[in-house]
Amino acid sequence: MNSLVTDRHSYHHSTLPSSQSRTRSLNPPSLTLAHFPSPTSSSPSSLPTLSHVLSLLLSLHVTLPLSLDLLNSVPFAPESINEDLHSGYLQLAHGTTMLMTEGGIQEGKLVERGVLNVRAIQQVIDTQTLAYKFPFSEFSFPTDISFVVLAQGTKSALFQVREIAFVRSVPVVDLLYADRCYLTPQYTLDVRSVQAEIRH
């Protein structure tokens, strides 16, 4: 699928202290797909076709359309409230791949909750640990989550991801948001080729 996805590049990020090193995951590293267009008003689905493809290829897969409202209102990390531990979006089974779309992020402000959620996601990307919050303490537990971030710009607006692949111009944006019930065999092959690029 060389016509869709071109070369990727990496940039440096802080390395893990030896005390936080872990067994290397067999999952692919996290990846940003840059220049990924948002759905149009005529798109058959608001979810990218890649979400349907991942659901066919992977046993553990979650799609999370990001927005400022979501980041500012819902906890992504587990936290204890009134002695009850409430789950968060990042409390996932080991080996899960999370597809995050940034097309729904509009201009606005991240409140404290939103900032904490972005930090929690970045922590999982960088260290594969997730902090559980308790009233007077915080404990980090190991995770094993791969992220695929769909970004409209040259990089993610919120996260630092080492691997970046650039989506070249797409003749029909709606193809990237096709309903899985109406995928043609040729397009299904093309999308699988894109996924092969991601997993390479």
Backbone torsions as a table, in degrees:
resi	resn	phi	psi	omega
1	MET	NA	47.2	-176.7
2	ASN	-65.1	-22.5	-179.9
3	SER	-73.9	-17.2	-177.6
4	LEU	-102.9	-47.6	-174.5
5	VAL	-116.4	126.4	-179.4
6	THR	-104.1	-161.9	-171.8
7	ASP	-63.4	156.6	177.9
8	ARG	-114.7	159.9	176.5
9	HIS	-140.4	162.5	-178.6
10	SER	-121.2	154.1	172.4
11	TYR	-131.9	157.4	-173.8
12	HIS	-70.7	148.3	172.6
13	HIS	-143.9	168.2	-176.0
14	SER	-64.0	136.9	179.6
15	THR	-84.5	159.8	-177.9
16	LEU	-77.9	140.6	168.7
17	PRO	-62.0	151.8	-177.5
18	SER	-59.5	-28.2	-178.5
19	SER	-70.7	-16.2	-179.0
20	GLN	-107.9	8.4	-179.3
21	SER	-67.9	152.8	-177.3
22	ARG	-143.6	168.3	175.6
23	THR	-64.3	133.4	-177.2
24	ARG	-63.9	133.4	179.6
25	SER	-72.5	149.6	174.8
26	LEU	-83.2	-10.0	177.9
27	ASN	-71.0	156.0	174.6
28	PRO	-63.2	154.7	176.1
29	PRO	-68.0	161.1	178.5
30	SER	-65.2	151.5	-171.4
31	LEU	-143.6	140.8	169.2
32	THR	-104.5	128.0	169.4
33	LEU	-96.4	102.9	-175.8
34	ALA	-86.5	160.5	-178.2
35	HIS	60.5	31.7	179.2
36	PHE	-88.6	115.5	-173.9
37	PRO	-71.2	154.7	174.9
38	SER	-78.9	158.8	177.6
39	PRO	-65.6	150.8	175.7
40	THR	-93.3	173.8	179.2
41	SER	-64.4	-20.4	-179.1
42	SER	-97.6	-0.6	-178.4
43	SER	-62.9	135.4	-179.2
44	PRO	-62.5	-25.5	-176.7
45	SER	-143.9	148.9	175.0
46	SER	-83.3	-14.1	177.6
47	LEU	-92.5	139.6	178.9
48	PRO	-66.7	148.6	177.9
49	THR	-57.2	-31.2	178.8
50	LEU	-57.1	-31.2	177.5
51	SER	-61.9	-42.9	178.9
52	HIS	-67.3	-38.4	179.6
53	VAL	-64.3	-45.2	179.0
54	LEU	-61.1	-35.7	179.5
55	SER	-65.8	-25.6	177.9
56	LEU	-83.3	-31.9	-174.4
57	LEU	-91.9	-27.3	-173.0
58	LEU	-118.5	141.0	179.5
59	SER	-78.3	-25.9	-179.3
60	LEU	-124.6	106.4	-174.8
61	HIS	-148.9	136.6	178.7
62	VAL	-133.7	136.3	173.6
63	THR	-108.7	129.9	-177.2
64	LEU	-128.5	101.7	175.5
65	PRO	-74.6	111.8	-176.8
66	LEU	-80.8	146.6	172.5
67	SER	-151.5	161.2	177.8
68	LEU	-63.0	-38.9	178.9
69	ASP	-59.9	-43.6	179.9
70	LEU	-65.6	-47.8	-178.6
71	LEU	-62.4	-35.7	-175.9
72	ASN	-82.8	-10.8	-171.2
73	SER	-121.5	-21.7	-172.7
74	VAL	-119.1	131.8	178.5
75	PRO	-70.9	133.3	177.3
76	PHE	-93.9	-24.5	177.8
77	ALA	-105.7	145.3	178.0
78	PRO	-60.3	142.8	178.4
79	GLU	-146.8	149.6	179.9
80	SER	-90.6	125.2	178.3
81	ILE	-129.4	120.8	-179.3
82	ASN	53.0	43.8	176.1
83	GLU	69.5	9.7	174.7
84	ASP	-112.5	133.1	180.0
85	LEU	-87.2	116.4	-179.7
86	HIS	-97.6	135.7	-177.4
87	SER	-74.9	164.1	176.8
88	GLY	-130.3	168.9	-177.5
89	TYR	-59.7	-27.9	-176.4
90	LEU	-88.9	0.5	178.1
91	GLN	-83.3	83.5	-172.0
92	LEU	-122.6	158.7	177.6
93	ALA	-66.2	148.4	177.6
94	HIS	-61.0	138.3	-179.4
95	GLY	92.8	4.2	-179.8
96	THR	-77.1	142.7	170.4
97	THR	-108.3	125.2	180.0
98	MET	-108.1	122.3	175.2
99	LEU	-96.2	116.1	-179.4
100	MET	-111.2	128.4	178.4
101	THR	-105.4	137.3	-179.8
102	GLU	-105.5	5.5	-177.7
103	GLY	-63.6	-24.1	-178.6
104	GLY	-88.6	0.7	179.9
105	ILE	-84.9	114.1	179.5
106	GLN	-106.6	178.2	178.3
107	GLU	-63.0	140.0	-178.8
108	GLY	166.6	-165.6	-174.7
109	LYS	-126.2	137.8	172.2
110	LEU	-84.7	123.4	174.9
111	VAL	-84.2	-177.0	-175.9
112	GLU	-55.6	-43.7	179.2
113	ARG	-60.2	-43.5	180.0
114	GLY	-63.4	-41.4	178.4
115	VAL	-62.9	-42.8	179.5
116	LEU	-64.6	-37.0	179.3
117	ASN	-67.4	-42.8	177.6
118	VAL	-62.2	-41.5	178.1
119	ARG	-63.4	-39.0	-179.5
120	ALA	-64.6	-42.2	178.0
121	ILE	-64.2	-45.2	-179.9
122	GLN	-62.8	-36.7	177.9
123	GLN	-62.4	-42.1	179.2
124	VAL	-66.4	-41.9	178.2
125	ILE	-60.3	-44.2	-174.0
126	ASP	-80.0	-42.2	-169.9
127	THR	-120.3	-6.6	-175.6
128	GLN	52.3	43.4	170.8
129	THR	-133.4	150.0	180.0
130	LEU	-128.5	126.5	-177.8
131	ALA	-85.0	126.2	173.4
132	TYR	-94.1	127.6	-174.1
133	LYS	-99.4	130.0	176.4
134	PHE	-122.5	164.2	-174.5
135	PRO	-51.2	-42.1	-175.5
136	PHE	-122.8	14.3	-178.4
137	SER	-161.2	172.4	179.6
138	GLU	-147.1	130.6	-178.7
139	PHE	-124.5	135.1	179.1
140	SER	-99.8	136.6	179.7
141	PHE	-122.0	148.5	-178.2
142	PRO	-68.9	146.2	175.8
143	THR	-127.3	172.9	174.6
144	ASP	-149.2	77.4	-174.3
145	ILE	-125.1	129.6	172.5
146	SER	-100.1	140.0	-179.5
147	PHE	-114.2	139.5	167.3
148	VAL	-120.9	115.7	-176.1
149	VAL	-106.1	123.6	176.9
150	LEU	-94.8	110.5	-175.0
151	ALA	-114.3	141.9	179.5
152	GLN	-78.6	-30.3	-177.6
153	GLY	-92.1	-159.6	-179.7
154	THR	-77.7	-12.3	175.6
155	LYS	-156.9	172.3	178.5
156	SER	-63.2	142.2	178.8
157	ALA	-75.0	-19.1	-172.1
158	LEU	-123.1	-25.6	-168.7
159	PHE	-125.5	151.4	173.5
160	GLN	-100.6	112.4	-179.4
161	VAL	-121.6	130.0	-172.5
162	ARG	-64.8	-42.6	-175.5
163	GLU	-94.5	126.7	178.6
164	ILE	-129.3	128.2	173.1
165	ALA	-117.4	138.8	-176.3
166	PHE	-102.1	128.8	176.8
167	VAL	-84.3	123.1	178.2
168	ARG	-76.8	175.9	-176.7
169	SER	-57.0	136.9	-179.2
170	VAL	-111.0	125.4	-176.6
171	PRO	-59.6	-40.9	-178.8
172	VAL	-130.7	108.4	-177.5
173	VAL	-59.7	-33.4	-177.5
174	ASP	-59.0	-24.2	178.4
175	LEU	-62.9	-29.4	179.4
176	LEU	-77.6	-8.7	-179.6
177	TYR	-129.1	32.8	-179.1
178	ALA	-71.9	144.1	174.6
179	ASP	-69.7	135.8	-175.5
180	ARG	-62.9	-21.3	179.8
181	CYS	-72.5	-14.9	-174.2
182	TYR	-121.8	17.6	178.3
183	LEU	-69.8	133.5	174.5
184	THR	-82.1	156.0	179.7
185	PRO	-56.2	-39.6	-178.1
186	GLN	-65.7	-42.0	-179.0
187	TYR	-69.8	-35.8	176.2
188	THR	-59.9	-40.8	178.2
189	LEU	-63.4	-42.2	-180.0
190	ASP	-61.5	-45.4	-178.2
191	VAL	-66.8	-37.7	176.6
192	ARG	-62.5	-34.1	178.0
193	SER	-66.0	-38.9	175.9
194	VAL	-61.3	-43.7	179.0
195	GLN	-63.4	-35.3	177.2
196	ALA	-63.5	-36.8	176.3
197	GLU	-62.8	-40.6	-177.8
198	ILE	-65.2	-40.9	-174.7
199	ARG	-82.5	-7.3	-177.2
200	HIS	-65.2	NA	NA
